[in-house]
């Protein structure tokens, strides 16, 4: 099992655990990581989140 699956995704966890991952080190790819990062970028474009960010900026 991938450690990020257990501890949760964050940039810090990615740096900590992916550098020790044999698959990531040998191939430079990780389908699970790619999935998580695409999910995070999709979530950031959601309309609800954009409204929150606009209100926090004072617009």
WOMOTA-V416853 format. One record per pair of residues at least 24 apart in sequence whose ideal C-beta (glycine too) atoms are under 6 Angstrom apart, sorted by the first residue. I is the first residue (numbers start at 1). J is the second residue. Records with the same first field share a line. If there is no record, write none. Layout:
BEGIN
I = J / J
END
This chain:
BEGIN
2 = 32
9 = 36
END
